[in-house]
Amino acid sequence: MKLFYRISPEKYDSLLEEVEKKFSMNKEVDEDRTILMLDDISQIEIVRGNYNPRTDDIAQVMVVLNDDSLREYFDSVFGEPYRVR
């Protein structure tokens, strides 16, 4: 399941940090993209955030879940997704 969220730029770093700490995820930062990953992808495949303060008015986060029961947690952190695939 892929979940797509739009979040406030002011909350972008703190929300991604909350997810990173809760699941003890590995973090990679590349210019305007932040990627959180686990060694074991049985529950969460990837969490990817995009935000460029020079060009973006809103931050975006994509979460790819392999365990659909975690959707409730991510919705509680990031809000209602604007798209689900």
All heavy atoms as an XYZ file, in Angstrom:
713
protein
N       0.845     -1.165      0.000
C       0.000      0.000      0.000
C       0.894      1.233      0.000
O       1.841      1.326      0.776
C      -0.891     -0.014      1.255
C      -1.634      1.270      1.482
S      -2.583      1.314      3.027
C      -3.743      0.030      2.745
N       0.571      2.183     -0.887
C       1.298      3.450     -0.940
C       0.372      4.552     -0.438
O      -0.760      4.680     -0.908
C       1.737      3.775     -2.358
C       2.840      2.891     -2.872
C       3.289      3.340     -4.238
C       4.356      2.402     -4.773
N       4.791      2.807     -6.116
N       0.876      5.333      0.508
C       0.127      6.447      1.074
C       0.865      7.737      0.740
O       2.084      7.816      0.912
C       0.023      6.301      2.592
C      -0.557      4.985      3.101
C      -0.370      4.864      4.602
C      -2.023      4.880      2.734
N       0.116      8.727      0.270
C       0.700     10.006     -0.117
C       0.092     11.106      0.742
O      -1.129     11.249      0.807
C       0.428     10.285     -1.596
C       1.041      9.275     -2.516
C       0.370      8.104     -2.832
C       2.294      9.485     -3.065
C       0.928      7.160     -3.686
C       2.864      8.549     -3.915
C       2.179      7.380     -4.220
N       0.964     11.877      1.381
C       0.527     12.928      2.304
C       1.103     14.279      1.885
O       2.223     14.340      1.360
C       1.028     12.644      3.726
C       0.564     11.353      4.317
C       1.347     10.206      4.229
C      -0.648     11.264      4.985
C       0.933      9.009      4.786
C      -1.075     10.074      5.557
C      -0.279      8.956      5.446
O      -0.701      7.764      6.002
N       0.361     15.325      2.184
C       0.862     16.693      2.087
C       0.874     17.245      3.503
O      -0.131     17.155      4.205
C      -0.041     17.540      1.198
C       0.033     17.143     -0.258
C      -0.774     18.086     -1.128
N      -0.652     17.693     -2.515
C      -1.673     17.365     -3.297
N      -2.904     17.408     -2.832
N      -1.470     17.015     -4.545
N       2.012     17.794      3.899
C       2.127     18.296      5.270
C       2.738     19.694      5.272
O       3.373     20.119      4.305
C       2.955     17.347      6.164
C       4.355     17.141      5.604
C       2.251     16.018      6.346
C       5.265     16.340      6.507
N       2.571     20.365      6.377
C       3.108     21.710      6.560
C       4.637     21.659      6.574
O       5.219     20.821      7.265
C       2.577     22.270      7.875
O       3.329     23.385      8.261
N       5.288     22.563      5.841
C       6.758     22.595      5.868
C       7.327     22.800      7.266
O       8.403     22.291      7.571
C       7.105     23.783      4.964
C       5.924     23.926      4.063
C       4.729     23.518      4.885
N       6.597     23.508      8.126
C       7.070     23.747      9.484
C       7.134     22.454     10.306
O       7.911     22.339     11.238
C       6.177     24.763     10.209
C       6.259     26.167      9.642
C       5.387     26.364      8.400
O       4.399     25.629      8.212
O       5.709     27.259      7.603
N       6.301     21.478      9.971
C       6.250     20.220     10.714
C       7.043     19.095     10.048
O       7.205     18.020     10.616
C       4.795     19.765     10.868
C       3.950     20.709     11.672
C       2.537     20.201     11.767
C       1.663     21.140     12.571
N       0.284     20.657     12.648
N       7.525     19.332      8.848
C       8.175     18.300      8.031
C       9.284     17.561      8.782
O       9.240     16.338      8.932
C       8.715     18.953      6.753
C       9.490     18.057      5.835
C       8.842     17.119      5.032
C      10.874     18.155      5.723
C       9.550     16.307      4.158
C      11.585     17.351      4.860
C      10.916     16.426      4.078
O      11.621     15.614      3.224
N      10.276     18.286      9.272
C      11.423     17.645      9.943
C      11.011     16.910     11.212
O      11.442     15.778     11.459
C      12.506     18.668     10.269
C      13.235     19.159      9.030
O      13.405     18.366      8.085
O      13.640     20.340      9.009
N      10.162     17.527     12.020
C       9.791     16.904     13.298
C       8.945     15.650     13.093
O       9.104     14.666     13.823
C       9.072     17.900     14.202
O       7.853     18.309     13.636
N       8.061     15.652     12.096
C       7.232     14.459     11.854
C       8.063     13.306     11.310
O       7.889     12.157     11.723
C       6.083     14.793     10.899
C       5.029     15.762     11.446
C       3.972     16.045     10.384
C       4.396     15.240     12.721
N       8.976     13.600     10.397
C       9.848     12.534      9.894
C      10.748     11.996     11.000
O      10.998     10.795     11.085
C      10.679     13.025      8.709
C       9.924     13.187      7.395
C      10.843     13.755      6.321
C       9.301     11.891      6.931
N      11.210     12.878     11.874
C      12.044     12.444     12.998
C      11.259     11.544     13.955
O      11.786     10.560     14.475
C      12.583     13.660     13.749
C      13.557     13.301     14.845
C      14.154     14.540     15.500
O      14.543     15.466     14.784
O      14.217     14.545     16.739
N       9.992     11.868     14.167
C       9.138     11.040     15.025
C       9.020      9.618     14.480
O       9.162      8.641     15.214
C       7.750     11.673     15.126
C       6.783     10.894     15.971
C       5.402     11.534     16.018
O       5.303     12.763     15.891
O       4.432     10.776     16.181
N       8.798      9.494     13.173
C       8.685      8.179     12.534
C      10.030      7.452     12.597
O      10.094      6.262     12.913
C       8.200      8.325     11.071
C       8.300      7.008     10.320
C       6.773      8.860     11.042
N      11.104      8.178     12.312
C      12.449      7.592     12.342
C      12.749      6.989     13.708
O      13.244      5.863     13.816
C      13.475      8.673     12.006
C      14.905      8.215     12.095
C      15.897      9.352     11.965
O      15.495     10.517     11.801
O      17.110      9.059     12.059
N      12.435      7.710     14.768
C      12.719      7.225     16.117
C      11.813      6.076     16.523
O      12.259      5.112     17.139
C      12.612      8.376     17.113
C      13.751      9.337     17.017
C      13.675     10.426     18.042
C      14.874     11.351     17.901
N      14.841     12.427     18.881
N      10.526      6.157     16.190
C       9.585      5.109     16.590
C       9.990      3.747     16.030
O       9.910      2.735     16.711
C       8.166      5.440     16.140
C       7.193      4.298     16.436
C       5.771      4.720     16.403
C       4.815      3.589     16.619
N       4.787      3.056     17.962
N      10.421      3.715     14.771
C      10.748      2.447     14.117
C      12.253      2.198     14.013
O      12.668      1.232     13.389
C      10.113      2.398     12.721
C       8.618      2.413     12.750
C       7.914      3.572     12.486
C       7.906      1.264     13.059
C       6.524      3.597     12.509
C       6.515      1.271     13.097
C       5.830      2.439     12.824
N      13.075      3.065     14.609
C      14.548      2.955     14.531
C      14.999      2.792     13.082
O      15.714      1.851     12.739
C      15.041      1.776     15.379
O      14.676      1.949     16.723
N      14.588      3.717     12.250
C      14.856      3.641     10.815
C      16.189      4.287     10.467
O      16.676      5.168     11.179
C      13.724      4.323     10.034
C      12.367      3.689     10.282
S      11.046      4.446      9.332
C      11.192      3.490      7.820
N      16.769      3.845      9.361
C      17.963      4.463      8.800
C      17.521      5.675      7.992
O      16.519      5.634      7.297
C      18.696      3.478      7.886
C      19.070      2.216      8.608
O      19.588      2.258      9.717
N      18.795      1.076      7.993
N      18.311      6.748      8.070
C      17.945      7.999      7.412
C      18.997      8.395      6.390
O      20.194      8.357      6.680
C      17.802      9.099      8.459
C      17.427     10.453      7.914
C      17.282     11.437      9.071
C      16.864     12.797      8.617
N      16.695     13.706      9.773
N      18.528      8.772      5.194
C      19.401      9.316      4.156
C      18.811     10.646      3.712
O      17.613     10.735      3.459
C      19.470      8.381      2.943
C      20.169      7.073      3.196
C      20.225      6.190      1.956
O      19.949      6.689      0.841
O      20.528      5.005      2.107
N      19.658     11.664      3.624
C      19.199     12.983      3.185
C      19.965     13.349      1.923
O      21.192     13.271      1.887
C      19.430     14.048      4.277
C      18.989     15.406      3.792
C      18.704     13.669      5.552
N      19.224     13.756      0.889
C      19.816     14.126     -0.390
C      19.122     15.394     -0.880
O      18.020     15.334     -1.412
C      19.641     12.991     -1.398
C      20.214     13.312     -2.758
O      21.112     14.164     -2.846
O      19.744     12.718     -3.743
N      19.742     16.546     -0.645
C      19.218     17.860     -1.002
C      17.791     18.047     -0.494
O      17.582     18.271      0.674
C      19.332     18.106     -2.501
C      20.786     18.241     -2.933
C      20.953     18.674     -4.357
O      20.025     19.287     -4.918
O      22.019     18.410     -4.919
N      16.770     17.926     -1.353
C      15.393     18.177     -0.928
C      14.617     16.896     -0.626
O      13.411     16.913     -0.478
C      14.649     19.020     -1.963
C      14.529     18.337     -3.316
O      15.261     17.363     -3.564
O      13.701     18.786     -4.130
N      15.296     15.772     -0.502
C      14.639     14.490     -0.253
C      15.209     13.830      0.996
O      16.410     13.792      1.194
C      14.841     13.566     -1.445
C      14.199     12.197     -1.253
C      14.330     11.351     -2.473
N      13.530     11.968     -3.523
C      13.612     11.662     -4.800
N      14.483     10.765     -5.201
N      12.847     12.243     -5.679
N      14.311     13.299      1.822
C      14.693     12.525      3.004
C      14.107     11.133      2.846
O      12.922     10.988      2.558
C      14.146     13.176      4.285
O      14.656     14.504      4.383
C      14.552     12.389      5.516
N      14.934     10.116      3.031
C      14.492      8.733      2.892
C      14.730      8.008      4.208
O      15.832      8.057      4.766
C      15.253      8.018      1.756
C      14.975      8.726      0.417
C      14.858      6.550      1.675
C      15.835      8.231     -0.729
N      13.683      7.352      4.699
C      13.774      6.518      5.893
C      13.540      5.077      5.471
O      12.581      4.782      4.755
C      12.718      6.933      6.919
C      12.739      8.389      7.376
C      11.575      8.649      8.325
C      14.050      8.729      8.031
N      14.420      4.174      5.928
C      14.318      2.764      5.550
C      14.635      1.878      6.743
O      15.330      2.290      7.666
C      15.308      2.442      4.431
C      15.077      3.180      3.148
S      16.406      2.873      1.950
C      17.775      3.665      2.752
N      14.142      0.663      6.655
C      14.468     -0.378      7.630
C      15.274     -1.458      6.939
O      15.140     -1.667      5.723
C      13.178     -1.001      8.189
C      12.332     -0.124      9.092
C      10.987     -0.784      9.349
C      13.052      0.113     10.403
N      16.084     -2.182      7.705
C      16.806     -3.321      7.142
C      15.826     -4.431      6.764
O      16.003     -5.112      5.765
C      17.838     -3.849      8.143
C      18.955     -2.834      8.382
O      19.265     -2.043      7.460
O      19.508     -2.825      9.495
N      14.793     -4.600      7.569
C      13.751     -5.608      7.324
C      12.523     -4.880      6.790
O      11.896     -4.111      7.505
C      13.416     -6.331      8.627
C      12.241     -7.289      8.498
O      11.810     -7.573      7.362
O      11.745     -7.736      9.547
N      12.174     -5.129      5.522
C      11.066     -4.397      4.905
C       9.727     -5.128      5.015
O       8.799     -4.845      4.272
C      11.364     -4.060      3.431
C      11.542     -5.325      2.603
C      12.564     -3.144      3.312
C      11.552     -5.081      1.113
N       9.596     -6.040      5.957
C       8.350     -6.794      6.081
C       7.176     -5.907      6.499
O       6.039     -6.202      6.152
C       8.507     -7.950      7.070
O       8.815     -7.463      8.360
N       7.438     -4.811      7.231
C       6.363     -3.911      7.644
C       6.334     -2.629      6.825
O       5.299     -2.237      6.335
C       6.511     -3.556      9.125
C       6.239     -4.703     10.059
C       6.290     -4.220     11.489
O       7.273     -3.639     11.919
N       5.213     -4.459     12.203
N       7.474     -1.960      6.740
C       7.574     -0.677      6.043
C       8.676     -0.789      5.001
O       9.823     -1.075      5.328
C       7.919      0.458      7.024
C       6.896      0.537      8.151
C       8.011      1.786      6.280
C       7.336      1.415      9.308
N       8.316     -0.544      3.745
C       9.319     -0.605      2.688
C      10.154      0.672      2.658
O      11.380      0.626      2.605
C       8.637     -0.828      1.337
C       9.593     -1.189      0.249
C       8.893     -1.720     -0.967
O       7.930     -2.494     -0.831
O       9.327     -1.350     -2.073
N       9.466      1.831      2.681
C      10.183      3.111      2.620
C       9.253      4.239      3.065
O       8.039      4.162      2.907
C      10.721      3.380      1.195
C      11.730      4.535      1.189
C       9.579      3.642      0.220
C      12.495      4.655     -0.117
N       9.849      5.265      3.624
C       9.177      6.536      3.888
C      10.038      7.583      3.196
O      11.224      7.704      3.496
C       9.072      6.837      5.398
C       8.445      8.210      5.630
C       8.278      5.750      6.117
N       9.446      8.313      2.253
C      10.221      9.292      1.485
C       9.540     10.651      1.560
O       8.364     10.786      1.229
C      10.364      8.864      0.035
C      11.286      9.793     -0.757
C      11.495      9.328     -2.168
N      10.245      9.477     -2.890
C       9.838      8.664     -3.864
N      10.559      7.641     -4.214
N       8.708      8.874     -4.468
N      10.286     11.632      2.006
C       9.766     12.990      2.085
C      10.470     13.892      1.102
O      11.669     13.758      0.866
N       9.707     14.815      0.514
C      10.253     15.790     -0.424
C       9.851     17.189      0.004
O       8.666     17.450      0.216
C       9.713     15.559     -1.846
C      10.213     14.286     -2.450
O      11.400     14.062     -2.531
N       9.297     13.443     -2.867
N      10.841     18.055      0.117
C      10.559     19.456      0.404
C      11.768     20.299      0.058
O      12.870     20.062      0.558
C      10.185     19.668      1.872
C       9.982     21.123      2.199
C       8.972     21.857      1.580
C      10.817     21.773      3.092
C       8.814     23.202      1.852
C      10.654     23.116      3.381
C       9.657     23.831      2.756
O       9.483     25.156      3.023
N      11.566     21.269     -0.799
C      12.601     22.230     -1.154
C      12.078     23.605     -0.753
O      11.143     24.105     -1.379
C      12.899     22.183     -2.649
C      14.013     23.126     -3.046
O      14.246     24.142     -2.398
N      14.717     22.794     -4.112
N      12.630     24.221      0.282
C      12.097     25.495      0.778
C      12.158     26.631     -0.243
O      11.410     27.582     -0.143
C      12.966     25.800      2.000
C      14.150     24.935      1.888
C      13.778     23.763      1.040
N      13.018     26.511     -1.235
C      13.124     27.557     -2.260
C      12.011     27.486     -3.296
O      11.650     28.507     -3.870
C      14.478     27.490     -2.956
C      15.613     27.995     -2.061
C      16.956     27.730     -2.660
N      17.316     26.386     -2.195
C      18.045     25.515     -2.857
N      18.533     25.824     -4.025
N      18.318     24.336     -2.357
N      11.457     26.287     -3.522
C      10.473     26.150     -4.611
C       9.136     25.564     -4.172
O       8.159     25.680     -4.904
C      11.034     25.252     -5.730
O      11.337     23.961     -5.189
C      12.277     25.858     -6.353
N       9.065     24.941     -3.006
C       7.844     24.246     -2.596
C       7.088     25.012     -1.511
O       7.687     25.517     -0.567
C       8.169     22.843     -2.060
C       8.836     21.956     -3.101
O       8.664     22.214     -4.305
O       9.528     21.007     -2.705
N       5.755     25.043     -1.660
C       4.898     25.646     -0.641
C       4.430     24.618      0.376
O       3.980     24.965      1.458
C       3.658     26.274     -1.289
C       4.021     27.451     -2.174
O       5.036     28.114     -1.898
O       3.284     27.701     -3.146
N       4.517     23.350     -0.002
C       4.020     22.261      0.846
C       5.013     21.104      0.774
O       5.661     20.903     -0.246
C       2.600     21.814      0.407
C       1.914     20.989      1.470
C       2.617     21.082     -0.905
C       1.202     21.812      2.477
N       5.146     20.382      1.854
C       6.012     19.201      1.882
C       5.168     17.966      1.553
O       3.977     17.924      1.854
C       6.646     19.050      3.256
N       5.785     16.984      0.930
C       5.085     15.752      0.574
C       5.817     14.552      1.148
O       7.046     14.524      1.180
C       4.972     15.624     -0.939
C       4.141     16.732     -1.550
C       3.859     16.490     -3.010
O       3.616     15.368     -3.422
N       3.900     17.545     -3.793
N       5.029     13.573      1.579
C       5.583     12.343      2.136
C       4.878     11.160      1.494
O       3.648     11.150      1.374
C       5.412     12.281      3.673
C       5.883     10.943      4.223
C       6.168     13.423      4.344
N       5.665     10.173      1.061
C       5.119      8.924      0.541
C       5.562      7.806      1.480
O       6.736      7.722      1.844
C       5.633      8.628     -0.866
C       5.097      7.304     -1.416
S       5.877      6.775     -2.941
C       7.478      6.269     -2.348
N       4.614      6.964      1.856
C       4.894      5.822      2.718
C       4.481      4.566      1.968
O       3.345      4.473      1.489
C       4.108      5.915      4.049
C       4.383      4.702      4.917
C       4.440      7.206      4.782
N       5.391      3.601      1.844
C       5.064      2.316      1.220
C       5.042      1.274      2.331
O       6.068      0.988      2.948
C       6.085      1.932      0.124
C       5.706      0.593     -0.492
C       6.168      3.017     -0.939
N       3.841      0.748      2.577
C       3.640     -0.226      3.655
C       3.489     -1.633      3.101
O       2.784     -1.845      2.112
C       2.377      0.112      4.450
C       2.363      1.420      5.235
C       1.009      1.597      5.907
C       3.471      1.431      6.261
N       4.106     -2.579      3.761
C       3.870     -3.992      3.485
C       2.974     -4.600      4.559
O       2.524     -5.726      4.421
C       5.194     -4.743      3.386
C       5.979     -4.307      2.164
O       5.411     -4.024      1.119
N       7.279     -4.207      2.296
N       2.747     -3.853      5.626
C       1.841     -4.248      6.707
C       0.771     -3.154      6.815
O       1.000     -2.095      7.402
C       2.614     -4.386      8.018
C       1.731     -4.784      9.184
O       0.490     -4.802      9.036
O       2.292     -5.071     10.264
N      -0.407     -3.422      6.230
C      -1.461     -2.411      6.156
C      -1.980     -1.964      7.517
O      -2.574     -0.900      7.641
C      -2.632     -2.928      5.316
C      -2.247     -3.134      3.855
O      -1.160     -2.698      3.448
O      -3.066     -3.725      3.110
N      -1.721     -2.744      8.563
C      -2.194     -2.365      9.890
C      -1.487     -1.115     10.419
O      -1.958     -0.486     11.362
C      -2.026     -3.524     10.875
O      -0.657     -3.766     11.126
N      -0.362     -0.732      9.816
C       0.370      0.461     10.250
C      -0.204      1.753      9.684
O       0.198      2.844     10.078
C       1.845      0.345      9.860
C       2.626     -0.733     10.588
C       4.025     -0.857      9.996
C       2.706     -0.422     12.071
N      -1.170      1.642      8.775
C      -1.732      2.849      8.163
C      -2.303      3.793      9.221
O      -2.116      5.008      9.141
C      -2.810      2.497      7.151
C      -3.430      3.759      6.586
C      -4.483      3.536      5.570
N      -5.081      4.816      5.232
C      -5.992      4.969      4.323
N      -6.408      3.934      3.628
N      -6.501      6.161      4.087
N      -2.972      3.255     10.204
C      -3.582      4.088     11.240
C      -2.527      4.955     11.937
O      -2.755      6.136     12.211
C      -4.316      3.218     12.251
C      -5.115      4.004     13.257
C      -5.917      3.096     14.179
O      -6.518      2.113     13.696
O      -5.921      3.386     15.389
N      -1.372      4.374     12.220
C      -0.302      5.144     12.847
C       0.141      6.299     11.939
O       0.248      7.443     12.380
C       0.901      4.264     13.195
C       2.098      5.100     13.587
C       2.159      5.702     14.840
C       3.130      5.349     12.682
C       3.234      6.513     15.192
C       4.202      6.160     13.025
C       4.244      6.734     14.274
O       5.300      7.551     14.606
N       0.421      6.004     10.675
C       0.901      7.040      9.767
C      -0.156      8.115      9.526
O       0.181      9.294      9.416
C       1.395      6.416      8.460
C       2.740      5.768      8.613
C       2.844      4.400      8.795
C       3.899      6.528      8.616
C       4.088      3.803      8.964
C       5.143      5.940      8.788
C       5.235      4.574      8.960
N      -1.422      7.729      9.469
C      -2.489      8.727      9.342
C      -2.530      9.620     10.581
O      -2.792     10.816     10.483
C      -3.850      8.057      9.149
C      -4.028      7.455      7.749
O      -3.129      7.620      6.900
O      -5.076      6.827      7.527
N      -2.247      9.053     11.752
C      -2.263      9.862     12.976
C      -1.097     10.850     13.009
O      -1.202     11.915     13.596
C      -2.241      8.967     14.218
O      -0.967      8.391     14.413
N       0.011     10.506     12.364
C       1.178     11.389     12.335
C       1.042     12.446     11.235
O       1.203     13.641     11.480
C       2.479     10.582     12.122
C       3.672     11.506     11.896
C       2.740      9.673     13.297
N       0.738     12.013     10.019
C       0.762     12.904      8.855
C      -0.609     13.443      8.467
O      -0.694     14.318      7.605
C       1.366     12.183      7.651
C       2.807     11.786      7.831
C       3.184     10.461      7.722
C       3.783     12.732      8.119
C       4.518     10.079      7.882
C       5.117     12.362      8.284
C       5.479     11.032      8.165
N      -1.692     12.905      9.036
C      -3.025     13.348      8.642
C      -3.612     12.415      7.598
O      -3.050     11.362      7.292
N      -4.714     12.808      7.032
C      -5.381     11.992      6.014
C      -4.600     12.044      4.711
O      -4.239     13.128      4.234
C      -6.805     12.548      5.797
C      -7.688     11.655      4.981
C      -8.031     10.342      5.668
O      -8.072     10.303      6.918
O      -8.255      9.354      4.962
N      -4.298     10.895      4.105
C      -3.556     10.917      2.831
C      -4.431     11.497      1.714
O      -5.639     11.329      1.716
C      -3.241      9.447      2.570
C      -4.221      8.672      3.367
C      -4.607      9.528      4.522
N      -3.790     12.183      0.781
C      -4.537     12.712     -0.355
C      -4.676     11.674     -1.467
O      -5.519     11.818     -2.347
C      -3.935     14.022     -0.889
C      -2.606     13.881     -1.603
C      -2.537     13.644     -2.975
C      -1.406     14.015     -0.911
C      -1.337     13.532     -3.637
C      -0.184     13.908     -1.559
C      -0.162     13.663     -2.918
O       1.051     13.561     -3.573
N      -3.882     10.612     -1.391
C      -3.990      9.525     -2.371
C      -3.515      8.235     -1.733
O      -2.555      8.215     -0.964
C      -3.154      9.841     -3.611
C      -3.281      8.764     -4.690
C      -2.679      9.180     -5.996
N      -1.259      9.518     -5.818
C      -0.478      9.879     -6.809
N      -0.929      9.967     -8.025
N       0.805     10.169     -6.567
N      -4.196      7.142     -2.077
C      -3.823      5.807     -1.607
C      -3.784      4.890     -2.817
O      -4.715      4.871     -3.628
C      -4.858      5.265     -0.567
C      -4.506      3.849     -0.145
C      -4.953      6.191      0.627
N      -2.684      4.127     -2.960
C      -2.605      3.161     -4.061
C      -2.221      1.815     -3.505
O      -1.563      1.673     -2.538
C      -1.553      3.574     -5.097
C      -1.950      4.786     -5.877
C      -1.195      4.930     -7.133
N       0.257      4.994     -6.873
C       1.140      5.239     -7.807
N       0.802      5.447     -9.020
N       2.421      5.279     -7.507
